[in-house]
């Protein structure tokens, strides 16, 4: 960051005040567009306004431009006083996230002056799928992402570095926007629809990463590449391909170590632990709970670099593992840590890989822990309440379905096979319709809890429904 000019940045302050942001409000809003290792505080905003910091790193500048509705850095008084501007310096020219009427917005994904992809947010009908275009439907909004492979022959030579990126990345924030959108959609869009798009996006980032000409740019792109790899890992897992899921998490950990990004390494460990423990054996018989716990402990040592949503997930996953090991005191302590973290979650923290985190998400873990600790009646009460609260949250359908599968298990353990069969049949049909193999495996494990009633009519009818649902997909 530049720090030679100490005069106040009046343009920046006026832009903030014109839009009605306090320093903290601006930081929170900007952080929705930033990876965790790069987030801003109210103090950082103050440094920019006082002129102590004149030229934040590219990701921060891009996010500030978007939120403050600035076309270029100069519009909000940001300037690199250490380097003389050249004709080759790019200027961000992408529009804000939405137009004044809120009808649609187009965010170009550029490289070297060439648009290599485009993110379109629009209200209205969903367009049909084609080979090159995927439309993601969320609550009342269609989020359409279109990517095509990077043309490596079109790379600009920046700052005299042959084949390098340098200042040729016109709007790195476009890649961050797409990464976060794809991550947030993984809970509501069928994995087989989303996986090809995520992998195409990851391939684009991989090319940019290999050609980065400076350590700072390499770190920025590497962080996005790592996050995209974790998103891909979750989708491969949902499709039942555990090996590919583990490989993508391992790749993200490797990037974190190479680039010195603790938050990325911690995040990779959080999701990799879930794979090793097979969600604390609720999904697969061969889950290694101790390996999962060890990875969570490694992640917790880096908790200072993580946001509250990530810390909440660490505590929740630890609690689930302790419940499997029948350690109720340790389980409750971990849940307490998660509850404390959840209280600190703000809107800006619920993005990307942690877009599904809230008090309701934690309640699912609490109900599951009750089930695993042999308290099925209490589990039924918690999971019933939580399922009702999640019904209106169409962006987290997989969380709701996981809660319902565990609710079915709780009913079975409570000696209520008919209720268990009704809940499980409904959840399985939804899981099968969206192709969530990981969720389906969780449902099969829940079905095993009904073996003692397998000759009774409700269980026989359940098996027939499961068979029909499987055949339909």
N, C-alpha and C positions, 0 to 999 in steps of 0.2 A: 504494500500500500504506500502511496505517496504521502509524505508528511512535511514537505518543505514550506508550504504556504500555510501561514497561521491566521490569515484573515477569515472572518466568518463567511459561510456559504449562505448568503441571503436567498439565492434562487431556490436552493433545496428546502430551506425552512418555509419559504412562502408556498412552495408546492405542497408541502405537507399540511400547512395550515389551511390552504384553500380547499383541500379535500376533507378537512375536519378530523385529521388524525392527531392523536397525541403521539409522543415518541414511542411509547409502548405499543399503542395500537398499530403504528406503522411497522414496527418490528414484527409483531405477531402476523400481520397480513403478508409481509414479504416472506416470512419464514415458511409459509404454505408453498412457496415456489422453490425452496432451497433444500438441499440435502442436509442431514443433521450436522455434519461436520462443518458446515458453512453458515449456520444460522446467526442472526443478528440479535443484539439486545438493545434496550432503550439507550444504554450508555454508548453503544456503537453509533446510533443515530445522532446522539449529542456530539460525538467527535466529528462526524461529518459536518454538522451545522456550524461547529466552532472552527472548522478548517484544519483541525488536527489531522484528519484523514481526508485526503483529496481525491483518491482514486482507488476505491475498493476493488477486489479481484473481480474478474469478468462475471462470474455467476451472480455475485451480489449486485453488481451494477445493472445487469440485465433484469433482475427481479425488481430492483428499485425503479428502473425505467418503466416497467410494465405497471406497477402499482401506482406510481405517480403520473402515469399517462404522458411520459416524455418520449419524444421520437429519438433523440440522441443524448449522449452523456451531457453535452453542454447545456441542454435545456434545464437541467437541474444542478448546474454548476460543478459537475465532476470533470476533472482534467488531470492528465498525467503530467505533472510538472517536472518530472525527471526525464521525460523523453520528448523530443521535438516531434510534433505531428507531421505526418507525411501524407502524400496523396493516396497511399495505399491503405490508410487506416479505415476499417469498416465502420459503418454507422448502422445501428439497429433501426430498421424501418418497419418492423412488424407491428401490427395493430394491437390494441389492448385486448384482453380476454373476451370482451363482449362489446357490442356497439351500444349507442345511447338507448336504443329501444329494446336492447336485450334479445334480439331475434336470432342473431348468429354472429360467429366470430371465426376468423381464419388465422391460424398461426403457422407461418411458413417454417419448415425445417430446412435451413440453408447450410451449405458448405462451400466455401470458396466462391461465393456469389451465385452459386447454382442452387436452386431449390431441389432438394432430394426427397422431400416428403412434405406433407401438409396435414395439420391437425384442424379439423372442422368441428365446431360445436354448434349445433343448430336445434331449434325447436321445430317439431313437426313430424311428418311421416318418416318412417325408416326406409331407407333405400334398400333395394335388393343386394344381396351379396354377389360380388364378382371375384374373379381371381386376384385382382389387384386392390380391392377395396373392402374393408370390413367396417360395418356400422355397429357400434356398441349401444344398446338401448338401456338407459337407466331411467330413474323415476322422472317421467315427463320430459326427458331430454335425450336426444340421440347424439352420441359422441362418436364421430366418424374419424377414423385414422387411416390415412393412406400413405404407404411408404413404398419406395422402389429402391433397388440396390444402388449403392454409391458408385458413381462413375469415377474410378480412381484416376483416369486420364484428365479429369477436369480440375484437379487440385491446383490451387494457386501456390506460387512460390513466395513466401513471405519473409521480409527482413533478410533477403539474400540467402535463405537456407534452402538448398535444393530439395524439392520433394517434401518440404515441411509444411506445418500448419501455420505457426506463428499467429499473426493477426487475421488469418484467412477464415477463421470461424466467425461467420457473420452474426450468429445468434445462438450461442450455446444453450441459452435458456429454452429454446425450442425443444432441444433434446431432453432437458430436464422436465419440461411440461409433458411431453409424450411419455417419458419414463414413469412419472407420477400417475398419469391417467391410466396407463396400462396396469400399474400395480394396484390402483384402487378398484379396477374393474374385475380383478381376479375372483372376488367373492360373489359376483353377480352375473358373470358371463361364462358360458360353457367353455371349459378348458380347451377343447379341440378347436374352437373358434379363435381363441385368444393366443394359443401357443405359437402358431406360425407368425403372427404379427409381432409378438414379443421377440422371437428369435431373429426376425428380419431387422427389427430395431436394434437388437444387441449386435448383429453383424455390422450395421452402420457404425455404431460406437466403437467396435473393435478395430475397424479400419482407421477411424479418426485417432484412436489411441496409439496405434502403431506408428502413425505419421506425425504425431505431436512433436514440435520442435523445441519446446521449453518444458522445464520441470513443472512449472505452475500449471500450464495447460494440460500436461500429461496427468497431473493429479486430479484436475477437475473432470477430465473425460474419464479417467480411470474410476473415479467415484461413481459416475453415472453407469459405467460399464458393469461395475460390481453390483450396483443396485438392480440393474436389468437382469443380471445373472441370477440373483436371488428370486426375482419375480418369475423367471423361467423355471427355476427349481421348484417353486410352489406349483406351477402348472404341470410340470412333468410328474410331480408327485400325485396331483389330482388325477392324472391319466393312468396312474399305476406303474410308472416307470421310475422305480426307486434309484436305480443306478445313475440315470441321467440327472435326477434331482440332486443326488449327493455330489455328482461331478460339478454341477453349476455352483453349489455352495462352496465347494473346495476351491473353485476358481476365484470366487469372490474373496475368500480368506487369503488366497495367494496375492491377489491384487492389493488387499489392505496391508499386508506385510511389506510388499515391495514399495508401496507408495507412502507408508507411514500414516494410515488413516484408521485410528483406533475404532471410531464409530462404525465403520464399514465392517471391520473384523468382528466386532461384537455382534452386529446385526446378522452376519453370516452364521455365527455360532448359535444364535438364538434359533434360527430356522433349521440349521443342520441338526441341532439337538433333538428337535421334534421328529426328524426323520429317523435318527438312530433309536430313539425310544419308542418309535411307532405310536406316537401320541400316548405314551405311557401304557402301551400294550392294548389300547382300545381298538387298534386297527390291525396289528399283526401279532402273531404268537411269539415271534422271535425278536421282539423289540429289546434293545439293550438299554435298560433304564439307567444303569450306572454311567454308561458312556454319555448318555444324554445329560445327566446331572453334571458330569464333569465339564461338559461344554458350556452349560449354563453358568457354572461357577467361573469359568474363564471369561464369559461375557460379563458377569457381574463385576469383575475386577475393573472393567472398562466402563462401568456405569456412569462415571463422571462425564463421559463424552456422549452420552445418550440422552434423548428426550424422555419425558415421563411416560409416553405410550410404550416405548421400548422397555423401560424399567418395569412397567406394569406387566408386560408379557413375560419377562424373565421370572418375576415372582410367581405368576400364575402357573407357568410351566414347571417351576421348581415344586410348587405345592402339589401339582398333579403327580409328579414323580414320587414325592414323599408319601402321598396317599397310597400309591401302588405298593410301596415298601412298608405300609402300615405304621407310619410314624406320624400320628395325629398332631403332636406338639409342633414338630418341624413344619408340617403342612400348614398349620394355622399361622405360624410366624411368617411363612412365605406369603400367605394370602394377605396378611397385614401389610407387608411391604408393598404388595401389589395395590392394595386399597389406598395407601398413602400416595403412591405414584398416580393413580387414577384421578385423585382429587386435584392434581396439578395439570391435568390434560386440558388444553385449550383447543380452539378450533384449528389453529395453525399446526398443532401436533398430530392431528388426525389426517394424515396424508400418506400417499404412497403405500408402502408395506404395512403401515400401521393405521390405515384409514378406517379399519373396522374396530378400533379400540375405544371403549367407553365403559361406563359402570355396568351396562347390560352385558357386555362381552365378558367382563370379569365374573359376573354372576353365573354364566355358563360354566366356567371353571369351578366355581364354588359348588354348584350342584353336582358336577362330575366327581369332585373330590369326596362329597358325601356318599356318592354311589360306591366309589372305590374303597372307602373306609368302612363299608358295611352298614351304612345308615340310609337304606333305600327310601323310607318314608320321608325323611328330611330332604332327600334328593328329589323326590317327586314334587314336593312343595316348591322348592327353589326353581327347578327346571320348568314347571308348569307356569309359574309367574313370569319367568324370563322369556319363555317361548311366546307368551302373549305380548310382552313388551316389544319383541323383535318382529312381530308379524307385519308391522307397518314400515319396517326398515328394509325396503326392497334392494338396497345396495349391499346387504350382508346376508343373502339367502343361504349361503353355505354355513354360516354361523348358526342360523335358525335351524337348519336341517341337522347339524351336529347335536344341537340341544335336544331336538326331538328324538333322535336315535338314542341318546343317553337317557332321555325320559322313558322310552320304551324299556330300556334295560332296568331302570329303577322300578317300573311297574312290575316287571318280571320278578325281580328280587323281592318285591313286596307281596308276591303271591297273587297278582292280578293279571293273569295271562290274557284275558280278553282285551283289557285296556292296552296292554303291551302290544298285542297283535294289531289293533286298530291304528295306534300311533306309528308303529314300525312300518306298516304297509304304506301309509301315506307318505312317510319320509322317504322310503325306498323308491317309490314311483317317481318322486321329484328328483332324487339323486340319479336314477337311471335316465331320466329324460334329459338331463344336462350332461351326462357322461362323466360324472365325478366318481372315478374308480376308487379313490381313497375313501370317500364317504360311503360307497357301496361296501367296501371291506369292513368298515366300522359297523354297518348295518348287519352284515353277516355274523360278526362277533356278537352283536346284540341278539340275533336269532338263536345262537347257541345257548343262551340263558333260558330258552323256552323248551329245551330238549325234554325235560321231565313231563311236559304236557303234549308231546308230539303226536299222541294218538287222539287228542281231543279236537273237536270240530274247529274252534277258532285258529288253532295252530295249523291244521291241515289246510284251511282256507287261506291262511297267510302264505303258506308255501306255494299254493297255486297262484296267488297274486304276484309273488316274487318271480315265479317262473314266467308268467305272462309279461311282466314288466321287462324282464331280461330279454325275452324273445323279441319284444317290440323295439328294442334298441340294437 
